[in-house]
Amino acid sequence: MTSASSDVMAAKVGGAELGAALGAGMAALAAAIGIGKIGASAMEAIARQPEASGDIRSNLIVSAALIEGVAFFAVIVCVLIIFV
């Protein structure tokens, strides 16, 4: 293996690691923004209709858990890209 081909190989591996790191970061950021928007909307809904706070809170928790699950799988895929 020549030095030039090893440099190309290192650049390809480095590009995959950079892409995986950016993907994991974007997944975490998107999940945080989504959960924040859901929380803000839930607080606004509770302020408008306090008697429905139990239903709103349970919907908030389920929605946040689903978003967090998708983000978790996205981060796992990005980690697999790095190590496989």
HTML snippet that shows the backbone in 3Dmol.js (N, CA, C, O; Angstrom):
<script src="https://3Dmol.org/build/3Dmol-min.js"></script>
<div id="view" style="width:600px;height:400px;position:relative"></div>
<script>
const pdb = `
ATOM      1  N   MET A   1       0.844  -1.174   0.000  1.00  0.00           N
ATOM      2  CA  MET A   1       0.000   0.000   0.000  1.00  0.00           C
ATOM      3  C   MET A   1       0.888   1.234   0.000  1.00  0.00           C
ATOM      4  O   MET A   1       1.813   1.353   0.803  1.00  0.00           O
ATOM      5  N   THR A   2       0.600   2.119  -0.884  1.00  0.00           N
ATOM      6  CA  THR A   2       1.410   3.327  -0.967  1.00  0.00           C
ATOM      7  C   THR A   2       0.904   4.371   0.008  1.00  0.00           C
ATOM      8  O   THR A   2      -0.182   4.255   0.578  1.00  0.00           O
ATOM      9  N   SER A   3       1.709   5.370   0.177  1.00  0.00           N
ATOM     10  CA  SER A   3       1.345   6.444   1.093  1.00  0.00           C
ATOM     11  C   SER A   3       0.130   7.216   0.596  1.00  0.00           C
ATOM     12  O   SER A   3      -0.705   7.646   1.391  1.00  0.00           O
ATOM     13  N   ALA A   4       0.032   7.392  -0.722  1.00  0.00           N
ATOM     14  CA  ALA A   4      -1.099   8.138  -1.288  1.00  0.00           C
ATOM     15  C   ALA A   4      -2.412   7.398  -1.066  1.00  0.00           C
ATOM     16  O   ALA A   4      -3.425   8.010  -0.726  1.00  0.00           O
ATOM     17  N   SER A   5      -2.395   6.072  -1.260  1.00  0.00           N
ATOM     18  CA  SER A   5      -3.634   5.318  -1.071  1.00  0.00           C
ATOM     19  C   SER A   5      -4.023   5.253   0.400  1.00  0.00           C
ATOM     20  O   SER A   5      -5.211   5.226   0.720  1.00  0.00           O
ATOM     21  N   SER A   6      -3.048   5.226   1.297  1.00  0.00           N
ATOM     22  CA  SER A   6      -3.384   5.234   2.720  1.00  0.00           C
ATOM     23  C   SER A   6      -3.940   6.589   3.143  1.00  0.00           C
ATOM     24  O   SER A   6      -4.781   6.662   4.038  1.00  0.00           O
ATOM     25  N   ASP A   7      -3.472   7.669   2.498  1.00  0.00           N
ATOM     26  CA  ASP A   7      -4.030   8.990   2.785  1.00  0.00           C
ATOM     27  C   ASP A   7      -5.482   9.082   2.329  1.00  0.00           C
ATOM     28  O   ASP A   7      -6.318   9.664   3.021  1.00  0.00           O
ATOM     29  N   VAL A   8      -5.782   8.506   1.168  1.00  0.00           N
ATOM     30  CA  VAL A   8      -7.157   8.507   0.662  1.00  0.00           C
ATOM     31  C   VAL A   8      -8.046   7.686   1.585  1.00  0.00           C
ATOM     32  O   VAL A   8      -9.171   8.084   1.887  1.00  0.00           O
ATOM     33  N   MET A   9      -7.540   6.541   2.031  1.00  0.00           N
ATOM     34  CA  MET A   9      -8.303   5.692   2.938  1.00  0.00           C
ATOM     35  C   MET A   9      -8.579   6.411   4.252  1.00  0.00           C
ATOM     36  O   MET A   9      -9.686   6.328   4.784  1.00  0.00           O
ATOM     37  N   ALA A  10      -7.588   7.112   4.776  1.00  0.00           N
ATOM     38  CA  ALA A  10      -7.770   7.859   6.018  1.00  0.00           C
ATOM     39  C   ALA A  10      -8.782   8.981   5.836  1.00  0.00           C
ATOM     40  O   ALA A  10      -9.562   9.262   6.745  1.00  0.00           O
ATOM     41  N   ALA A  11      -8.779   9.623   4.678  1.00  0.00           N
ATOM     42  CA  ALA A  11      -9.742  10.696   4.412  1.00  0.00           C
ATOM     43  C   ALA A  11     -11.161  10.146   4.336  1.00  0.00           C
ATOM     44  O   ALA A  11     -12.099  10.784   4.812  1.00  0.00           O
ATOM     45  N   LYS A  12     -11.325   8.956   3.735  1.00  0.00           N
ATOM     46  CA  LYS A  12     -12.654   8.354   3.650  1.00  0.00           C
ATOM     47  C   LYS A  12     -13.165   7.978   5.032  1.00  0.00           C
ATOM     48  O   LYS A  12     -14.333   8.211   5.346  1.00  0.00           O
ATOM     49  N   VAL A  13     -12.303   7.399   5.857  1.00  0.00           N
ATOM     50  CA  VAL A  13     -12.695   7.020   7.209  1.00  0.00           C
ATOM     51  C   VAL A  13     -12.999   8.270   8.026  1.00  0.00           C
ATOM     52  O   VAL A  13     -13.971   8.294   8.781  1.00  0.00           O
ATOM     53  N   GLY A  14     -12.184   9.300   7.884  1.00  0.00           N
ATOM     54  CA  GLY A  14     -12.424  10.547   8.604  1.00  0.00           C
ATOM     55  C   GLY A  14     -13.720  11.206   8.183  1.00  0.00           C
ATOM     56  O   GLY A  14     -14.419  11.792   9.010  1.00  0.00           O
ATOM     57  N   GLY A  15     -14.048  11.117   6.900  1.00  0.00           N
ATOM     58  CA  GLY A  15     -15.306  11.674   6.410  1.00  0.00           C
ATOM     59  C   GLY A  15     -16.508  10.946   6.988  1.00  0.00           C
ATOM     60  O   GLY A  15     -17.519  11.569   7.315  1.00  0.00           O
ATOM     61  N   ALA A  16     -16.401   9.621   7.115  1.00  0.00           N
ATOM     62  CA  ALA A  16     -17.494   8.844   7.699  1.00  0.00           C
ATOM     63  C   ALA A  16     -17.683   9.199   9.163  1.00  0.00           C
ATOM     64  O   ALA A  16     -18.811   9.320   9.640  1.00  0.00           O
ATOM     65  N   GLU A  17     -16.579   9.364   9.873  1.00  0.00           N
ATOM     66  CA  GLU A  17     -16.677   9.726  11.285  1.00  0.00           C
ATOM     67  C   GLU A  17     -17.266  11.120  11.457  1.00  0.00           C
ATOM     68  O   GLU A  17     -18.079  11.350  12.352  1.00  0.00           O
ATOM     69  N   LEU A  18     -16.856  12.044  10.602  1.00  0.00           N
ATOM     70  CA  LEU A  18     -17.400  13.397  10.666  1.00  0.00           C
ATOM     71  C   LEU A  18     -18.893  13.393  10.348  1.00  0.00           C
ATOM     72  O   LEU A  18     -19.675  14.055  11.029  1.00  0.00           O
ATOM     73  N   GLY A  19     -19.282  12.659   9.330  1.00  0.00           N
ATOM     74  CA  GLY A  19     -20.697  12.573   8.975  1.00  0.00           C
ATOM     75  C   GLY A  19     -21.530  11.948  10.079  1.00  0.00           C
ATOM     76  O   GLY A  19     -22.638  12.405  10.360  1.00  0.00           O
ATOM     77  N   ALA A  20     -21.004  10.903  10.707  1.00  0.00           N
ATOM     78  CA  ALA A  20     -21.725  10.258  11.796  1.00  0.00           C
ATOM     79  C   ALA A  20     -21.845  11.186  12.999  1.00  0.00           C
ATOM     80  O   ALA A  20     -22.892  11.240  13.644  1.00  0.00           O
ATOM     81  N   ALA A  21     -20.781  11.912  13.297  1.00  0.00           N
ATOM     82  CA  ALA A  21     -20.828  12.844  14.425  1.00  0.00           C
ATOM     83  C   ALA A  21     -21.821  13.976  14.161  1.00  0.00           C
ATOM     84  O   ALA A  21     -22.581  14.360  15.050  1.00  0.00           O
ATOM     85  N   LEU A  22     -21.813  14.504  12.942  1.00  0.00           N
ATOM     86  CA  LEU A  22     -22.776  15.552  12.598  1.00  0.00           C
ATOM     87  C   LEU A  22     -24.207  15.020  12.633  1.00  0.00           C
ATOM     88  O   LEU A  22     -25.120  15.712  13.084  1.00  0.00           O
ATOM     89  N   GLY A  23     -24.399  13.803  12.162  1.00  0.00           N
ATOM     90  CA  GLY A  23     -25.732  13.201  12.192  1.00  0.00           C
ATOM     91  C   GLY A  23     -26.244  13.006  13.604  1.00  0.00           C
ATOM     92  O   GLY A  23     -27.409  13.284  13.888  1.00  0.00           O
ATOM     93  N   ALA A  24     -25.381  12.528  14.494  1.00  0.00           N
ATOM     94  CA  ALA A  24     -25.787  12.336  15.886  1.00  0.00           C
ATOM     95  C   ALA A  24     -26.100  13.674  16.546  1.00  0.00           C
ATOM     96  O   ALA A  24     -27.066  13.792  17.299  1.00  0.00           O
ATOM     97  N   GLY A  25     -25.284  14.672  16.261  1.00  0.00           N
ATOM     98  CA  GLY A  25     -25.531  15.995  16.833  1.00  0.00           C
ATOM     99  C   GLY A  25     -26.822  16.606  16.336  1.00  0.00           C
ATOM    100  O   GLY A  25     -27.573  17.197  17.112  1.00  0.00           O
ATOM    101  N   MET A  26     -27.088  16.465  15.038  1.00  0.00           N
ATOM    102  CA  MET A  26     -28.334  17.017  14.485  1.00  0.00           C
ATOM    103  C   MET A  26     -29.556  16.274  15.020  1.00  0.00           C
ATOM    104  O   MET A  26     -30.598  16.889  15.248  1.00  0.00           O
ATOM    105  N   ALA A  27     -29.442  14.965  15.220  1.00  0.00           N
ATOM    106  CA  ALA A  27     -30.563  14.201  15.770  1.00  0.00           C
ATOM    107  C   ALA A  27     -30.868  14.647  17.195  1.00  0.00           C
ATOM    108  O   ALA A  27     -32.031  14.818  17.561  1.00  0.00           O
ATOM    109  N   ALA A  28     -29.826  14.835  17.995  1.00  0.00           N
ATOM    110  CA  ALA A  28     -30.028  15.280  19.371  1.00  0.00           C
ATOM    111  C   ALA A  28     -30.593  16.695  19.412  1.00  0.00           C
ATOM    112  O   ALA A  28     -31.479  16.989  20.214  1.00  0.00           O
ATOM    113  N   LEU A  29     -30.087  17.564  18.557  1.00  0.00           N
ATOM    114  CA  LEU A  29     -30.572  18.945  18.515  1.00  0.00           C
ATOM    115  C   LEU A  29     -32.028  19.003  18.058  1.00  0.00           C
ATOM    116  O   LEU A  29     -32.830  19.735  18.637  1.00  0.00           O
ATOM    117  N   ALA A  30     -32.369  18.246  17.039  1.00  0.00           N
ATOM    118  CA  ALA A  30     -33.748  18.238  16.547  1.00  0.00           C
ATOM    119  C   ALA A  30     -34.705  17.693  17.602  1.00  0.00           C
ATOM    120  O   ALA A  30     -35.816  18.200  17.754  1.00  0.00           O
ATOM    121  N   ALA A  31     -34.278  16.665  18.331  1.00  0.00           N
ATOM    122  CA  ALA A  31     -35.121  16.120  19.395  1.00  0.00           C
ATOM    123  C   ALA A  31     -35.319  17.143  20.505  1.00  0.00           C
ATOM    124  O   ALA A  31     -36.423  17.287  21.029  1.00  0.00           O
ATOM    125  N   ALA A  32     -34.263  17.846  20.864  1.00  0.00           N
ATOM    126  CA  ALA A  32     -34.377  18.859  21.915  1.00  0.00           C
ATOM    127  C   ALA A  32     -35.315  19.984  21.499  1.00  0.00           C
ATOM    128  O   ALA A  32     -36.126  20.443  22.303  1.00  0.00           O
ATOM    129  N   ILE A  33     -35.214  20.427  20.264  1.00  0.00           N
ATOM    130  CA  ILE A  33     -36.100  21.489  19.775  1.00  0.00           C
ATOM    131  C   ILE A  33     -37.547  20.997  19.745  1.00  0.00           C
ATOM    132  O   ILE A  33     -38.457  21.716  20.157  1.00  0.00           O
ATOM    133  N   GLY A  34     -37.757  19.783  19.263  1.00  0.00           N
ATOM    134  CA  GLY A  34     -39.110  19.231  19.197  1.00  0.00           C
ATOM    135  C   GLY A  34     -39.743  19.068  20.566  1.00  0.00           C
ATOM    136  O   GLY A  34     -40.908  19.419  20.755  1.00  0.00           O
ATOM    137  N   ILE A  35     -38.994  18.543  21.518  1.00  0.00           N
ATOM    138  CA  ILE A  35     -39.523  18.364  22.867  1.00  0.00           C
ATOM    139  C   ILE A  35     -39.777  19.720  23.517  1.00  0.00           C
ATOM    140  O   ILE A  35     -40.746  19.876  24.259  1.00  0.00           O
ATOM    141  N   GLY A  36     -38.925  20.691  23.250  1.00  0.00           N
ATOM    142  CA  GLY A  36     -39.147  22.037  23.778  1.00  0.00           C
ATOM    143  C   GLY A  36     -40.418  22.660  23.241  1.00  0.00           C
ATOM    144  O   GLY A  36     -41.166  23.298  23.983  1.00  0.00           O
ATOM    145  N   LYS A  37     -40.667  22.478  21.946  1.00  0.00           N
ATOM    146  CA  LYS A  37     -41.899  23.020  21.356  1.00  0.00           C
ATOM    147  C   LYS A  37     -43.132  22.317  21.913  1.00  0.00           C
ATOM    148  O   LYS A  37     -44.155  22.957  22.159  1.00  0.00           O
ATOM    149  N   ILE A  38     -43.041  21.017  22.109  1.00  0.00           N
ATOM    150  CA  ILE A  38     -44.164  20.285  22.688  1.00  0.00           C
ATOM    151  C   ILE A  38     -44.425  20.761  24.113  1.00  0.00           C
ATOM    152  O   ILE A  38     -45.575  20.956  24.507  1.00  0.00           O
ATOM    153  N   GLY A  39     -43.360  20.948  24.881  1.00  0.00           N
ATOM    154  CA  GLY A  39     -43.519  21.437  26.251  1.00  0.00           C
ATOM    155  C   GLY A  39     -44.132  22.824  26.300  1.00  0.00           C
ATOM    156  O   GLY A  39     -45.001  23.093  27.129  1.00  0.00           O
ATOM    157  N   ALA A  40     -43.686  23.702  25.422  1.00  0.00           N
ATOM    158  CA  ALA A  40     -44.237  25.061  25.390  1.00  0.00           C
ATOM    159  C   ALA A  40     -45.720  25.035  25.021  1.00  0.00           C
ATOM    160  O   ALA A  40     -46.527  25.749  25.616  1.00  0.00           O
ATOM    161  N   SER A  41     -46.068  24.214  24.046  1.00  0.00           N
ATOM    162  CA  SER A  41     -47.473  24.117  23.643  1.00  0.00           C
ATOM    163  C   SER A  41     -48.327  23.509  24.752  1.00  0.00           C
ATOM    164  O   SER A  41     -49.469  23.920  24.958  1.00  0.00           O
ATOM    165  N   ALA A  42     -47.778  22.539  25.458  1.00  0.00           N
ATOM    166  CA  ALA A  42     -48.524  21.923  26.554  1.00  0.00           C
ATOM    167  C   ALA A  42     -48.749  22.920  27.689  1.00  0.00           C
ATOM    168  O   ALA A  42     -49.835  22.962  28.267  1.00  0.00           O
ATOM    169  N   MET A  43     -47.743  23.713  28.011  1.00  0.00           N
ATOM    170  CA  MET A  43     -47.918  24.709  29.073  1.00  0.00           C
ATOM    171  C   MET A  43     -48.949  25.767  28.672  1.00  0.00           C
ATOM    172  O   MET A  43     -49.733  26.228  29.501  1.00  0.00           O
ATOM    173  N   GLU A  44     -48.938  26.140  27.406  1.00  0.00           N
ATOM    174  CA  GLU A  44     -49.930  27.104  26.910  1.00  0.00           C
ATOM    175  C   GLU A  44     -51.337  26.510  26.981  1.00  0.00           C
ATOM    176  O   GLU A  44     -52.288  27.193  27.360  1.00  0.00           O
ATOM    177  N   ALA A  45     -51.458  25.235  26.612  1.00  0.00           N
ATOM    178  CA  ALA A  45     -52.764  24.580  26.658  1.00  0.00           C
ATOM    179  C   ALA A  45     -53.261  24.431  28.093  1.00  0.00           C
ATOM    180  O   ALA A  45     -54.453  24.596  28.352  1.00  0.00           O
ATOM    181  N   ILE A  46     -52.372  24.125  29.019  1.00  0.00           N
ATOM    182  CA  ILE A  46     -52.762  24.000  30.425  1.00  0.00           C
ATOM    183  C   ILE A  46     -53.175  25.359  30.978  1.00  0.00           C
ATOM    184  O   ILE A  46     -54.107  25.448  31.778  1.00  0.00           O
ATOM    185  N   ALA A  47     -52.483  26.424  30.555  1.00  0.00           N
ATOM    186  CA  ALA A  47     -52.851  27.763  31.014  1.00  0.00           C
ATOM    187  C   ALA A  47     -54.237  28.154  30.492  1.00  0.00           C
ATOM    188  O   ALA A  47     -54.992  28.833  31.188  1.00  0.00           O
ATOM    189  N   ARG A  48     -54.572  27.732  29.277  1.00  0.00           N
ATOM    190  CA  ARG A  48     -55.882  28.055  28.708  1.00  0.00           C
ATOM    191  C   ARG A  48     -56.993  27.196  29.297  1.00  0.00           C
ATOM    192  O   ARG A  48     -58.117  27.666  29.478  1.00  0.00           O
ATOM    193  N   GLN A  49     -56.677  25.933  29.598  1.00  0.00           N
ATOM    194  CA  GLN A  49     -57.701  25.000  30.054  1.00  0.00           C
ATOM    195  C   GLN A  49     -57.147  24.151  31.206  1.00  0.00           C
ATOM    196  O   GLN A  49     -56.766  22.999  30.996  1.00  0.00           O
ATOM    197  N   PRO A  50     -57.103  24.711  32.412  1.00  0.00           N
ATOM    198  CA  PRO A  50     -56.478  24.002  33.544  1.00  0.00           C
ATOM    199  C   PRO A  50     -57.152  22.681  33.914  1.00  0.00           C
ATOM    200  O   PRO A  50     -56.495  21.788  34.449  1.00  0.00           O
ATOM    201  N   GLU A  51     -58.441  22.541  33.639  1.00  0.00           N
ATOM    202  CA  GLU A  51     -59.132  21.307  34.025  1.00  0.00           C
ATOM    203  C   GLU A  51     -58.700  20.110  33.180  1.00  0.00           C
ATOM    204  O   GLU A  51     -58.947  18.968  33.565  1.00  0.00           O
ATOM    205  N   ALA A  52     -58.070  20.348  32.053  1.00  0.00           N
ATOM    206  CA  ALA A  52     -57.599  19.262  31.188  1.00  0.00           C
ATOM    207  C   ALA A  52     -56.106  19.002  31.363  1.00  0.00           C
ATOM    208  O   ALA A  52     -55.479  18.387  30.500  1.00  0.00           O
ATOM    209  N   SER A  53     -55.538  19.461  32.464  1.00  0.00           N
ATOM    210  CA  SER A  53     -54.079  19.356  32.632  1.00  0.00           C
ATOM    211  C   SER A  53     -53.594  17.910  32.686  1.00  0.00           C
ATOM    212  O   SER A  53     -52.498  17.613  32.211  1.00  0.00           O
ATOM    213  N   GLY A  54     -54.388  17.013  33.253  1.00  0.00           N
ATOM    214  CA  GLY A  54     -53.974  15.610  33.323  1.00  0.00           C
ATOM    215  C   GLY A  54     -53.832  14.976  31.953  1.00  0.00           C
ATOM    216  O   GLY A  54     -52.844  14.297  31.674  1.00  0.00           O
ATOM    217  N   ASP A  55     -54.821  15.200  31.099  1.00  0.00           N
ATOM    218  CA  ASP A  55     -54.762  14.648  29.740  1.00  0.00           C
ATOM    219  C   ASP A  55     -53.633  15.278  28.934  1.00  0.00           C
ATOM    220  O   ASP A  55     -52.923  14.593  28.198  1.00  0.00           O
ATOM    221  N   ILE A  56     -53.478  16.584  29.083  1.00  0.00           N
ATOM    222  CA  ILE A  56     -52.423  17.284  28.340  1.00  0.00           C
ATOM    223  C   ILE A  56     -51.053  16.795  28.782  1.00  0.00           C
ATOM    224  O   ILE A  56     -50.170  16.576  27.953  1.00  0.00           O
ATOM    225  N   ARG A  57     -50.873  16.624  30.091  1.00  0.00           N
ATOM    226  CA  ARG A  57     -49.582  16.175  30.613  1.00  0.00           C
ATOM    227  C   ARG A  57     -49.254  14.762  30.137  1.00  0.00           C
ATOM    228  O   ARG A  57     -48.109  14.474  29.788  1.00  0.00           O
ATOM    229  N   SER A  58     -50.255  13.880  30.122  1.00  0.00           N
ATOM    230  CA  SER A  58     -49.981  12.511  29.664  1.00  0.00           C
ATOM    231  C   SER A  58     -49.639  12.493  28.173  1.00  0.00           C
ATOM    232  O   SER A  58     -48.760  11.745  27.745  1.00  0.00           O
ATOM    233  N   ASN A  59     -50.330  13.311  27.388  1.00  0.00           N
ATOM    234  CA  ASN A  59     -49.982  13.404  25.965  1.00  0.00           C
ATOM    235  C   ASN A  59     -48.587  13.978  25.770  1.00  0.00           C
ATOM    236  O   ASN A  59     -47.859  13.557  24.871  1.00  0.00           O
ATOM    237  N   LEU A  60     -48.212  14.938  26.608  1.00  0.00           N
ATOM    238  CA  LEU A  60     -46.867  15.519  26.555  1.00  0.00           C
ATOM    239  C   LEU A  60     -45.806  14.455  26.810  1.00  0.00           C
ATOM    240  O   LEU A  60     -44.811  14.376  26.090  1.00  0.00           O
ATOM    241  N   ILE A  61     -46.020  13.647  27.826  1.00  0.00           N
ATOM    242  CA  ILE A  61     -45.025  12.632  28.190  1.00  0.00           C
ATOM    243  C   ILE A  61     -44.899  11.573  27.093  1.00  0.00           C
ATOM    244  O   ILE A  61     -43.789  11.165  26.750  1.00  0.00           O
ATOM    245  N   VAL A  62     -46.020  11.131  26.548  1.00  0.00           N
ATOM    246  CA  VAL A  62     -45.981  10.121  25.481  1.00  0.00           C
ATOM    247  C   VAL A  62     -45.294  10.681  24.236  1.00  0.00           C
ATOM    248  O   VAL A  62     -44.464  10.008  23.625  1.00  0.00           O
ATOM    249  N   SER A  63     -45.639  11.906  23.865  1.00  0.00           N
ATOM    250  CA  SER A  63     -45.022  12.522  22.685  1.00  0.00           C
ATOM    251  C   SER A  63     -43.521  12.708  22.869  1.00  0.00           C
ATOM    252  O   SER A  63     -42.740  12.426  21.960  1.00  0.00           O
ATOM    253  N   ALA A  64     -43.118  13.181  24.042  1.00  0.00           N
ATOM    254  CA  ALA A  64     -41.694  13.374  24.307  1.00  0.00           C
ATOM    255  C   ALA A  64     -40.947  12.039  24.284  1.00  0.00           C
ATOM    256  O   ALA A  64     -39.820  11.964  23.793  1.00  0.00           O
ATOM    257  N   ALA A  65     -41.570  10.993  24.813  1.00  0.00           N
ATOM    258  CA  ALA A  65     -40.924   9.678  24.806  1.00  0.00           C
ATOM    259  C   ALA A  65     -40.755   9.150  23.381  1.00  0.00           C
ATOM    260  O   ALA A  65     -39.725   8.558  23.060  1.00  0.00           O
ATOM    261  N   LEU A  66     -41.748   9.357  22.535  1.00  0.00           N
ATOM    262  CA  LEU A  66     -41.639   8.903  21.149  1.00  0.00           C
ATOM    263  C   LEU A  66     -40.549   9.664  20.399  1.00  0.00           C
ATOM    264  O   LEU A  66     -39.779   9.069  19.645  1.00  0.00           O
ATOM    265  N   ILE A  67     -40.485  10.967  20.604  1.00  0.00           N
ATOM    266  CA  ILE A  67     -39.434  11.755  19.950  1.00  0.00           C
ATOM    267  C   ILE A  67     -38.063  11.329  20.458  1.00  0.00           C
ATOM    268  O   ILE A  67     -37.123  11.196  19.675  1.00  0.00           O
ATOM    269  N   GLU A  68     -37.949  11.117  21.752  1.00  0.00           N
ATOM    270  CA  GLU A  68     -36.666  10.712  22.325  1.00  0.00           C
ATOM    271  C   GLU A  68     -36.252   9.337  21.812  1.00  0.00           C
ATOM    272  O   GLU A  68     -35.066   9.085  21.603  1.00  0.00           O
ATOM    273  N   GLY A  69     -37.218   8.449  21.608  1.00  0.00           N
ATOM    274  CA  GLY A  69     -36.912   7.127  21.060  1.00  0.00           C
ATOM    275  C   GLY A  69     -36.358   7.196  19.648  1.00  0.00           C
ATOM    276  O   GLY A  69     -35.395   6.504  19.318  1.00  0.00           O
ATOM    277  N   VAL A  70     -36.964   8.026  18.821  1.00  0.00           N
ATOM    278  CA  VAL A  70     -36.472   8.192  17.451  1.00  0.00           C
ATOM    279  C   VAL A  70     -35.066   8.783  17.462  1.00  0.00           C
ATOM    280  O   VAL A  70     -34.199   8.349  16.703  1.00  0.00           O
ATOM    281  N   ALA A  71     -34.843   9.772  18.321  1.00  0.00           N
ATOM    282  CA  ALA A  71     -33.512  10.382  18.413  1.00  0.00           C
ATOM    283  C   ALA A  71     -32.482   9.364  18.901  1.00  0.00           C
ATOM    284  O   ALA A  71     -31.346   9.353  18.428  1.00  0.00           O
ATOM    285  N   PHE A  72     -32.875   8.516  19.838  1.00  0.00           N
ATOM    286  CA  PHE A  72     -31.965   7.491  20.347  1.00  0.00           C
ATOM    287  C   PHE A  72     -31.555   6.531  19.232  1.00  0.00           C
ATOM    288  O   PHE A  72     -30.377   6.194  19.106  1.00  0.00           O
ATOM    289  N   PHE A  73     -32.516   6.090  18.427  1.00  0.00           N
ATOM    290  CA  PHE A  73     -32.187   5.196  17.322  1.00  0.00           C
ATOM    291  C   PHE A  73     -31.299   5.881  16.292  1.00  0.00           C
ATOM    292  O   PHE A  73     -30.413   5.246  15.720  1.00  0.00           O
ATOM    293  N   ALA A  74     -31.526   7.160  16.052  1.00  0.00           N
ATOM    294  CA  ALA A  74     -30.679   7.897  15.108  1.00  0.00           C
ATOM    295  C   ALA A  74     -29.243   7.974  15.613  1.00  0.00           C
ATOM    296  O   ALA A  74     -28.299   7.813  14.839  1.00  0.00           O
ATOM    297  N   VAL A  75     -29.080   8.218  16.902  1.00  0.00           N
ATOM    298  CA  VAL A  75     -27.729   8.276  17.474  1.00  0.00           C
ATOM    299  C   VAL A  75     -27.071   6.900  17.425  1.00  0.00           C
ATOM    300  O   VAL A  75     -25.874   6.805  17.153  1.00  0.00           O
ATOM    301  N   ILE A  76     -27.823   5.839  17.680  1.00  0.00           N
ATOM    302  CA  ILE A  76     -27.275   4.478  17.606  1.00  0.00           C
ATOM    303  C   ILE A  76     -26.804   4.170  16.185  1.00  0.00           C
ATOM    304  O   ILE A  76     -25.737   3.584  16.004  1.00  0.00           O
ATOM    305  N   VAL A  77     -27.583   4.555  15.182  1.00  0.00           N
ATOM    306  CA  VAL A  77     -27.176   4.338  13.790  1.00  0.00           C
ATOM    307  C   VAL A  77     -25.884   5.091  13.498  1.00  0.00           C
ATOM    308  O   VAL A  77     -24.995   4.560  12.832  1.00  0.00           O
ATOM    309  N   CYS A  78     -25.774   6.316  13.988  1.00  0.00           N
ATOM    310  CA  CYS A  78     -24.551   7.098  13.764  1.00  0.00           C
ATOM    311  C   CYS A  78     -23.347   6.464  14.460  1.00  0.00           C
ATOM    312  O   CYS A  78     -22.244   6.469  13.914  1.00  0.00           O
ATOM    313  N   VAL A  79     -23.547   5.930  15.640  1.00  0.00           N
ATOM    314  CA  VAL A  79     -22.449   5.254  16.342  1.00  0.00           C
ATOM    315  C   VAL A  79     -22.044   3.992  15.585  1.00  0.00           C
ATOM    316  O   VAL A  79     -20.856   3.680  15.493  1.00  0.00           O
ATOM    317  N   LEU A  80     -23.016   3.269  15.044  1.00  0.00           N
ATOM    318  CA  LEU A  80     -22.694   2.080  14.253  1.00  0.00           C
ATOM    319  C   LEU A  80     -21.908   2.443  13.000  1.00  0.00           C
ATOM    320  O   LEU A  80     -21.042   1.678  12.573  1.00  0.00           O
ATOM    321  N   ILE A  81     -22.194   3.590  12.409  1.00  0.00           N
ATOM    322  CA  ILE A  81     -21.431   4.035  11.241  1.00  0.00           C
ATOM    323  C   ILE A  81     -19.966   4.227  11.616  1.00  0.00           C
ATOM    324  O   ILE A  81     -19.072   3.904  10.833  1.00  0.00           O
ATOM    325  N   ILE A  82     -19.726   4.747  12.798  1.00  0.00           N
ATOM    326  CA  ILE A  82     -18.345   4.992  13.224  1.00  0.00           C
ATOM    327  C   ILE A  82     -17.601   3.677  13.461  1.00  0.00           C
ATOM    328  O   ILE A  82     -16.456   3.536  13.031  1.00  0.00           O
ATOM    329  N   PHE A  83     -18.226   2.720  14.133  1.00  0.00           N
ATOM    330  CA  PHE A  83     -17.514   1.527  14.574  1.00  0.00           C
ATOM    331  C   PHE A  83     -17.621   0.337  13.633  1.00  0.00           C
ATOM    332  O   PHE A  83     -16.911  -0.650  13.822  1.00  0.00           O
ATOM    333  N   VAL A  84     -18.470   0.397  12.643  1.00  0.00           N
ATOM    334  CA  VAL A  84     -18.620  -0.760  11.745  1.00  0.00           C
ATOM    335  C   VAL A  84     -18.086  -0.433  10.377  1.00  0.00           C
ATOM    336  O   VAL A  84     -18.123  -1.277   9.482  1.00  0.00           O
TER     337      VAL A  84
END
`;
const viewer = $3Dmol.createViewer("view");
viewer.addModel(pdb, "pdb");
viewer.setStyle({}, {cartoon: {color: "spectrum"}});
viewer.zoomTo();
viewer.render();
</script>
